Amino acid sequence: MKLLLLGASGLVGSHALALALADDAISEVIAPTRKPLPAASKLVNPVCPRLDDFVSMLASYRPQAVICALGTTLAKAGSKEAFRHVDHELPIALEKAAHAVGADTFGLVSAVGASADSWFFYTRTKGEVEREIQAIGFRSLTICRPTLIGGERSETRSAEGAAMALNRLLTPILPKRFRINPASSIAAALLDAVVAARPGLRWIASDEMN
């Protein structure tokens, strides 16, 4: 299987990349990034300073499955428009292009509480992505909805760090669905889902990724 991995340099994406490269079911991992990744067997790493440019290039790679772990924060993006571009417009454009050239299996990192009707910008954006992904027509679609994502980041997210520290403190009394989801567990759930490629739509809740 040829896998397109979006967001391979991020926290979940880097774990998904390592797992995919070690999986015999994956013949090739196509991982477009803004900066080069370390070379590896089975890895094809188109370097695109703007990932938007990869949309027009995608037809030449012809992936069979897609994992999308693209995402940012409002603070890092700098504006709602920039956040929406990374978390909504870019994934939808890439996923439509992948489907158009034959990809029929898809796995998405979304968020707990995602709803197109949410009053909150973040969860509303995630919900809109979920809704539009479902309309594309993937034969097999899996949507993971983690709470906070745990793991070592290459960047500092102060607000998220404070929330995670509080979450860890309260873990003994928190229901499983509210606990931190390790990035490795999310990545494993996504990869298992696209390899199995079961027909239809499946949501993976946060308590299934602890």
NURO-437588 format. One line per 8 residues: number of its first residue (from 0); their letters; for each residue x, y, z of N, C-alpha, C, CB. Coordinates in steps of 0.001 Angstrom, whole numbers. Glycine has a CB too. Layout:
BEGIN
NUM) a) X/Y/Z/X/Y/Z/X/Y/Z/X/Y/Z  ...
END
This chain:
BEGIN
0) mkllllga) 833/-1202/0/0/0/0/867/1250/0/-942/7/1214  530/2206/-860/1207/3499/-876/419/4464/10/1341/4053/-2339  1085/4966/1036/436/5812/2035/893/7249/1905/722/5300/3440  -52/8172/1809/237/9600/1892/76/10031/3338/-695/10430/950  1142/10548/3921/1118/10994/5313/1273/12504/5356/2235/10304/6140  231/13182/5806/232/14635/5906/500/15038/7351/-1111/15228/5408  1500/15890/7555/1860/16293/8910/2924/15402/9522/641/16292/9786  3808/14839/8682/4795/13862/9153/5826/14453/10107/5503/13254/7978
8) sglvgsha) 5994/15768/10115/6978/16377/11012/6374/16778/12355/7595/17592/10351  5075/16594/12515/4412/16947/13760/4456/15819/14779/2982/17332/13489  3809/16033/15905/3882/15077/17017/3248/13736/16658/3198/15654/18253  1990/13736/16248/1328/12489/15857/1918/11970/14548/-199/12700/15715  2152/12873/13606/2654/12479/12300/4004/11794/12360/2745/13670/11415  4893/12250/13229/6222/11636/13326/6128/10212/13870/7142/12483/14224  5197/9993/14795/4975/8631/15292/4361/7764/14196/4060/8645/16543  3418/8324/13451/2804/7571/12360/3832/7215/11293/1658/8370/11738
16) lalaladd) 4762/8128/11036/5805/7873/10048/6670/6691/10476/6675/9126/9845  7117/6690/11703/7967/5603/12191/7236/4262/12114/8415/5879/13636  5974/4256/12496/5193/3015/12464/4973/2545/11030/3841/3212/13166  4676/3476/10143/4400/3120/8748/5650/2575/8059/3867/4339/7981  6802/3170/8336/8042/2700/7722/8414/1298/8184/9174/3658/8037  7957/917/9374/8264/-405/9926/7202/-1449/9587/8415/-311/11428  6122/-1025/8949/4991/-1919/8686/5126/-2547/7301/3651/-1155/8802  5116/-3874/7243/5268/-4581/5972/4095/-4352/5029/5432/-6059/6223
24) aiseviap) 2956/-3929/5565/1789/-3682/4719/1926/-2392/3915/533/-3625/5569  2871/-1546/4307/3092/-268/3625/4302/-395/2712/3294/889/4649  4105/-211/1416/5211/-325/461/5952/991/275/4694/-808/-877  5246/2108/518/5844/3427/302/5112/4453/1150/5798/3825/-1201  5858/5340/1764/5263/6440/2525/5616/7743/1827/5758/6445/4012  4605/8438/1359/4784/9741/702/4500/10800/1751/3837/9908/-566  5525/11532/2154/5384/12479/3261/5881/13856/2836/6157/11987/4506  5003/14685/2279/5428/16041/1918/5638/16891/3167/4390/16706/994
32) trkplpaa) 6739/17608/3216/7048/18474/4358/7693/19758/3861/7981/17754/5370  7719/20753/4735/8343/22027/4373/9858/21946/4462/7829/23146/5274  10362/21097/5355/11798/20889/5496/12084/19402/5334/12317/21416/6874  13278/19052/4829/13568/17640/4570/13524/16787/5841/14932/17507/3917  13023/15560/5681/13053/14560/6735/14312/13708/6581/11776/13677/6698  14771/13050/7647/15894/12113/7495/15544/11021/6484/16266/11478/8859  16488/10688/5631/16247/9672/4606/15963/8318/5253/17455/9566/3653  15072/7550/4617/14733/6217/5118/14226/5369/3969/13676/6292/6250
40) sklvnpvc) 14416/4066/4110/13870/3142/3123/12344/3276/3099/14294/1675/3439  11773/3251/1924/10324/3360/1683/9806/4793/1773/9574/2499/2674  10638/5740/2214/10172/7112/2384/10405/7938/1115/10879/7766/3578  9328/8561/652/9405/9549/-423/9025/10879/204/8461/9181/-1651  9949/11844/178/9768/13084/934/9841/14322/22/10831/13183/2039  8724/14628/-661/8704/15867/-1443/8812/17072/-503/7407/15957/-2305  9746/17948/-762/9920/19129/81/9248/20316/-598/11432/19420/345  8235/20863/87/7445/21966/-463/7373/23077/581/6008/21487/-875
48) prlddfvs) 8024/24208/356/7933/25311/1314/6486/25688/1627/8673/26525/778  5600/25522/648/4155/25708/850/3467/24399/495/3591/26903/-20  2847/23749/1478/2206/22471/1205/1063/22604/204/1694/21866/2492  546/23829/50/-484/24058/-970/15/23620/-2349/-895/25550/-1001  1332/23787/-2585/1896/23459/-3885/1854/21960/-4174/3319/23956/-3967  1759/21149/-3113/1753/19704/-3311/434/19219/-3906/2017/18996/-1994  -621/20012/-3804/-1924/19607/-4355/-1792/19282/-5832/-2979/20717/-4146  -1126/20141/-6580/-984/19935/-8026/11/18837/-8366/-557/21221/-8692
56) mlasyrpq) 866/18449/-7396/1867/17416/-7625/1352/16023/-7282/3107/17714/-6818  260/15953/-6565/-172/14707/-5943/-479/13609/-6958/-1386/14959/-5094  -966/13984/-8125/-1355/12992/-9128/-196/12094/-9526/-1908/13682/-10357  1033/12600/-9469/2178/11800/-9888/2568/10746/-8856/3355/12700/-10162  2033/10843/-7623/2392/9895/-6571/1346/8790/-6391/2584/10632/-5263  92/9072/-6697/-1007/8106/-6686/-1064/7267/-5398/-882/7186/-7881  -1273/7892/-4248/-1399/7125/-3002/-2699/6333/-2975/-1331/8059/-1785  -2693/5256/-2217/-3895/4438/-2044/-4618/4752/-740/-3534/2963/-2086
64) avicalgt) -3889/5284/216/-4468/5625/1518/-3832/6913/2019/-4263/4471/2548  -4547/7589/2926/-4088/8876/3458/-4253/8900/4973/-4868/10049/2810  -3246/9398/5657/-3382/9772/7067/-3122/11268/7154/-2390/8954/7997  -4049/11993/7760/-3892/13436/7912/-3714/13793/9382/-5104/14181/7321  -2501/14244/9710/-2201/14700/11069/-1784/16166/11051/-1092/13832/11706  -2273/16893/10048/-1988/18329/9985/-2735/19057/11095/-2378/18908/8605  -2100/20071/11655/-2777/20856/12676/-1851/21881/13292/-3335/19954/13751  -2447/22928/13833/-1682/23969/14507/-2519/24480/15679/-1305/25136/13521
72) tlakagsk) -2104/25583/16263/-2885/26241/17304/-3153/27669/16846/-2142/26213/18692  -4155/28273/17436/-4475/29656/17089/-3305/30581/17439/-5758/30112/17818  -2648/30299/18561/-1517/31131/18978/-368/31032/17983/-1037/30722/20376  -62/29818/17534/1043/29641/16591/683/30202/15211/1416/28151/16477  -564/29994/14783/-985/30471/13465/-1001/31988/13398/-2363/29925/13120  -1404/32620/14500/-1395/34074/14555/-2712/34741/14244/-393/34579/13636  -3617/34013/13627/-4944/34564/13330/-5896/33416/13051/-4895/35549/12119  -7188/33706/13125/-8181/32676/12821/-8090/32246/11362/-9593/33183/13134
80) eafrhvdh) -7793/33212/10478/-7696/32895/9052/-6537/31943/8789/-7525/34178/8223  -5384/32196/9415/-4217/31341/9223/-4450/29957/9832/-2971/31991/9840  -5091/29921/11010/-5420/28646/11633/-6341/27833/10732/-6074/28869/13001  -7359/28476/10210/-8322/27775/9368/-7663/27244/8095/-9484/28702/9011  -6687/27976/7590/-5994/27501/6395/-5290/26178/6660/-4986/28544/5911  -4579/26087/7801/-3819/24880/8126/-4731/23734/8533/-2824/25166/9238  -5760/24013/9309/-6590/22952/9875/-7824/22617/9045/-7017/23338/11246  -8153/23452/8067/-9358/23197/7282/-9083/23220/5784/-10424/24217/7622
88) elpialek) -8664/24352/5266/-8557/24504/3811/-7489/23595/3207/-8250/25949/3461  -6326/23531/3830/-5240/22720/3296/-5565/21221/3349/-3955/23003/4065  -6030/20686/4496/-6390/19265/4506/-7465/18908/3486/-6861/18872/5877  -8493/19736/3372/-9575/19421/2436/-9060/19409/1001/-10724/20435/2578  -8240/20385/634/-7694/20441/-725/-6839/19210/-1020/-6862/21721/-918  -5984/18810/-87/-5118/17658/-287/-5918/16363/-323/-4066/17592/810  -6922/16264/496/-7699/15034/575/-8585/14856/-659/-8555/15030/1843  -9128/15944/-1165/-9891/15860/-2409/-8987/15438/-3570/-10563/17213/-2721
96) aahavgad) -7785/15996/-3597/-6841/15656/-4660/-6424/14188/-4573/-5602/16562/-4586  -6197/13694/-3359/-5811/12294/-3177/-6941/11362/-3608/-5431/12026/-1708  -8156/11686/-3234/-9306/10861/-3617/-9474/10848/-5129/-10592/11374/-2946  -9233/11980/-5755/-9402/12094/-7206/-8425/11210/-7978/-9227/13539/-7635  -7273/10894/-7369/-6294/10052/-8077/-6293/8617/-7560/-4893/10646/-7940  -7328/8244/-6780/-7508/6845/-6439/-7412/6450/-4989/-6557/6093/-7148  -7044/7334/-4077/-7004/6979/-2654/-8427/6742/-2157/-6307/8096/-1815  -8653/5580/-1536/-10011/5286/-1077/-10095/5037/425/-10547/4088/-1811
104) tfglvsav) -8956/5190/1115/-8907/4940/2553/-8298/6155/3235/-8092/3650/2878  -8919/6585/4337/-8494/7840/4949/-8593/7772/6462/-9329/9001/4422  -7577/8327/7125/-7584/8466/8582/-7277/9896/8972/-6571/7509/9228  -8052/10461/9873/-7953/11872/10241/-7795/12050/11738/-9175/12631/9759  -6892/12943/12137/-6818/13388/13530/-7728/14603/13665/-5332/13730/13960  -8786/14469/14447/-9704/15574/14695/-9544/15994/16163/-11197/15167/14369  -10628/16176/16879/-10535/16583/18283/-11831/16238/19003/-10234/18100/18404  -11709/15943/20279/-12902/15699/21088/-13791/16939/21058/-12520/15328/22551
112) gasadswf) -15078/16728/20937/-16018/17849/20902/-16187/18475/19537/-15582/18891/21853  -15543/17922/18507/-15659/18492/17159/-17116/18505/16712/-14800/17693/16152  -17575/19654/16248/-18949/19789/15773/-19057/21029/14906/-19947/19860/16956  -19633/20874/13739/-19816/22016/12847/-20773/23048/13445/-20336/21545/11490  -21511/22660/14488/-22452/23573/15143/-21905/24162/16440/-23748/22853/15427  -20647/23860/16754/-20066/24343/18006/-19971/25869/18034/-18683/23733/18212  -20113/26439/19225/-19939/27883/19397/-18450/28248/19423/-20631/28359/20696  -17598/27254/19656/-16172/27519/19798/-15466/27349/18453/-15550/26585/20856
120) fytrtkge) -14635/28313/18113/-13990/28330/16801/-13200/27053/16527/-13071/29530/16691  -12418/26595/17508/-11559/25428/17302/-12389/24181/17007/-10674/25191/18533  -13328/23867/17882/-14115/22643/17682/-15072/22775/16497/-14904/22309/18951  -15490/23990/16188/-16328/24186/14991/-15526/23922/13725/-16910/25617/14958  -14279/24417/13691/-13425/24175/12527/-13188/22680/12349/-12078/24917/12672  -12885/21985/13441/-12658/20545/13361/-13926/19824/12888/-12207/19994/14732  -15062/20266/13376/-16317/19651/12972/-16617/19869/11497/-17449/20191/13806  -16282/21040/10998/-16498/21330/9573/-15598/20460/8702/-16238/22820/9278
128) vereiqai) -14366/20235/9160/-13467/19337/8421/-14060/17928/8386/-12049/19315/9069  -14506/17439/9529/-15124/16103/9582/-16287/16006/8593/-15618/15790/11017  -17135/17007/8595/-18308/16997/7707/-17897/16971/6239/-19192/18221/7976  -16907/17774/5884/-16501/17852/4481/-15720/16620/4037/-15664/19095/4251  -14973/16013/4961/-14265/14775/4638/-15271/13674/4316/-13344/14345/5809  -16331/13603/5096/-17341/12576/4853/-17997/12741/3481/-18404/12616/5947  -18070/13965/3012/-18724/14230/1720/-17838/13890/532/-19136/15684/1635  -16527/13687/766/-15609/13413/-348/-15884/12053/-967/-14155/13484/125
136) gfrsltic) -16209/11072/-131/-16570/9759/-670/-15531/8669/-490/-16856/9891/-2097  -14690/8746/546/-13735/7679/817/-14479/6381/1155/-12785/8080/1972  -14007/5276/620/-14641/3981/885/-14488/3589/2346/-14042/2893/-14  -13314/3917/2923/-13030/3641/4327/-12558/4932/4978/-11964/2508/4482  -13250/5379/6026/-12928/6641/6686/-12905/6446/8191/-13940/7738/6301  -11784/6816/8813/-11642/6736/10264/-11283/8114/10804/-10566/5687/10664  -12020/8559/11825/-11788/9864/12447/-11448/9658/13916/-13032/10794/12292  -10243/10055/14310/-9813/9970/15708/-10114/11292/16403/-8294/9626/15809
144) rptligge) -10687/11195/17595/-11023/12395/18358/-10310/12397/19708/-12543/12493/18561  -9023/12755/19729/-8299/12804/21000/-8677/14035/21823/-6795/12795/20747  -8331/13973/23103/-8440/15165/23964/-7122/15919/23807/-8728/14782/25501  -6340/16053/24853/-4989/16612/24747/-4051/15528/24241/-4497/17176/26121  -3111/15916/23394/-2189/14958/22790/-860/15013/23538/-1986/15252/21271  -451/13882/24088/755/13829/24902/1981/13399/24125/548/12904/26050  3135/13959/24468/4393/13607/23816/5337/14789/23795/4143/13111/22397  6562/14530/23406/7582/15575/23367/7497/16343/22051/8992/14969/23548
152) rsetrsae) 7195/17623/22126/7118/18462/20938/8434/19202/20721/5958/19458/21057  8681/19576/19469/9848/20391/19151/9567/21873/19367/10286/20147/17712  8300/22179/19698/7905/23564/19920/7247/23668/21283/6950/24066/18803  7195/24873/21829/6567/25105/23119/5165/25638/22927/7395/26072/23961  4213/25002/23601/2826/25477/23586/2421/25700/25034/1856/24452/22864  2587/26920/25514/2463/27195/26941/1064/26887/27481/2806/28641/27213  34/27333/26777/-1330/27097/27265/-1631/25610/27297/-2360/27827/26384  -1219/24912/26248/-1459/23473/26183/-658/22760/27260/-1100/22921/24792
160) gaamalnr) 560/23239/27523/1387/22638/28554/759/22754/29935/2750/23278/28557  176/23898/30225/-489/24090/31511/-1694/23166/31637/-922/25553/31681  -2450/23038/30549/-3625/22157/30567/-3210/20705/30768/-4428/22299/29261  -2101/20309/30144/-1636/18941/30296/-1133/18671/31702/-546/18647/29294  -471/19644/32300/7/19475/33678/-1173/19282/34630/855/20696/34115  -2228/20068/34424/-3428/19921/35253/-4094/18576/35005/-4421/21059/34974  -4133/18170/33732/-4750/16895/33392/-4015/15741/34066/-4770/16697/31874  -2685/15784/34050/-1899/14716/34681/-2166/14665/36179/-394/14922/34419
168) lltpilpk) -2302/15844/36798/-2567/15908/38233/-3905/15260/38571/-2550/17362/38715  -4878/15445/37686/-6232/14945/37937/-6493/13561/37368/-7230/15897/37372  -5489/12987/36675/-5687/11704/35991/-6316/10623/36860/-4378/11208/35479  -5913/10464/38138/-6501/9386/38941/-8022/9479/39096/-5872/9383/40301  -8582/10680/38971/-10033/10820/39162/-10778/11153/37874/-10311/11890/40186  -10041/11354/36779/-10691/11702/35516/-11214/10457/34807/-9717/12456/34604  -12396/10532/34200/-12834/9448/33319/-11846/9295/32165/-14267/9717/32779  -11739/8095/31615/-10733/7827/30570/-10882/8748/29372/-10829/6384/30107
176) rfrinpas) -12121/9142/29077/-12324/9949/27867/-11748/11360/27990/-13803/10035/27552  -11394/11788/29206/-10835/13122/29406/-9326/13102/29649/-11525/13795/30568  -8719/11939/29632/-7286/11847/29919/-6463/12160/28675/-6930/10450/30450  -5196/12486/28898/-4274/12763/27794/-4132/11524/26915/-2888/13208/28331  -4162/11725/25604/-3941/10633/24657/-2503/10701/24137/-4960/10703/23476  -1694/9674/24385/-323/9678/23861/-327/9749/22334/441/8422/24331  565/10552/21786/662/10669/20326/909/9312/19682/1780/11642/19938  1687/8467/20348/1986/7140/19801/725/6288/19677/3012/6423/20680
184) siaaalld) -203/6432/20635/-1442/5663/20596/-2363/6150/19472/-2164/5754/21947  -2405/7455/19283/-3215/8010/18193/-2665/7552/16855/-3247/9554/18259  -1348/7629/16700/-707/7209/15451/-960/5735/15170/797/7477/15506  -874/4908/16197/-1099/3473/16016/-2537/3191/15610/-758/2713/17296  -3479/3916/16222/-4894/3731/15872/-5147/4107/14424/-5795/4565/16795  -4545/5206/13980/-4707/5651/12597/-4116/4647/11613/-4055/7016/12402  -2899/4193/11892/-2247/3268/10967/-2993/1943/10907/-791/3035/11379  -3404/1422/12066/-4184/186/12079/-5449/333/11243/-4545/-204/13517
192) avvaarpg) -6076/1497/11337/-7335/1729/10625/-7135/1750/9117/-7963/3038/11079  -6088/2427/8642/-5908/2504/7188/-5383/1194/6614/-4952/3641/6833  -4637/427/7400/-4189/-880/6929/-5364/-1847/6846/-3096/-1445/7853  -6221/-1836/7853/-7403/-2704/7842/-8396/-2260/6766/-8086/-2703/9226  -8521/-947/6585/-9368/-363/5531/-10776/-942/5517/-8728/-578/4175  -11389/-992/6694/-12763/-1499/6754/-13709/-503/6097/-13192/-1767/8220  -14650/-987/5297/-15574/-72/4624/-16423/716/5620/-16480/-848/3672  -16761/1934/5236/-17640/2753/6045/-16907/3764/6903/-18469/1886/6908
200) lrwiasde) -17666/4371/7808/-17162/5438/8679/-17020/4936/10103/-18092/6661/8639  -15881/5245/10724/-15657/4875/12119/-15046/6042/12862/-14750/3635/12226  -15576/6330/14045/-14954/7296/14948/-14185/6534/16024/-16023/8241/15587  -12999/7006/16371/-12244/6436/17492/-12211/7494/18593/-10777/6004/17058  -12865/7195/19697/-12978/8156/20800/-11699/8191/21630/-14176/7805/21697  -11562/9239/22419/-10346/9443/23211/-10081/8285/24178/-10448/10747/23991  -11134/7690/24741/-10919/6619/25710/-10444/5314/25066/-12193/6367/26476  -10465/5239/23736/-9933/4089/23015/-8455/4264/22677/-10729/3858/21743
208) mn) -7890/5418/23025/-6497/5713/22650/-5640/6012/23881/-6446/6905/21675  -5963/5389/25013/-5182/5582/26240/-4367/4330/26543/-6108/5923/27435
END
